[in-house]
């Protein structure tokens, strides 16, 4: 997940000129600007949610017992 975040964050900056050639819809914003302004942040939030879901599944107590042992 960290590698995905690094790839999105730094990849959008590294390929900004190439991404600027792609335009998004009728409002004319470029993909490079969108990724730098919002896309990397949204991807980070998706990664945080995925991490929380995976950690909840891995740390769930087995057999329905309470986590505090009581």
Secondary structure, DSSP 8 states (H G I E B T S, - for coil): -HHHHHHHHHHHHHTHHHHHTSEETTTTEEHHHHIIIIIHHHHHHHHHHHHHHHHHHHH--GGG--TT--
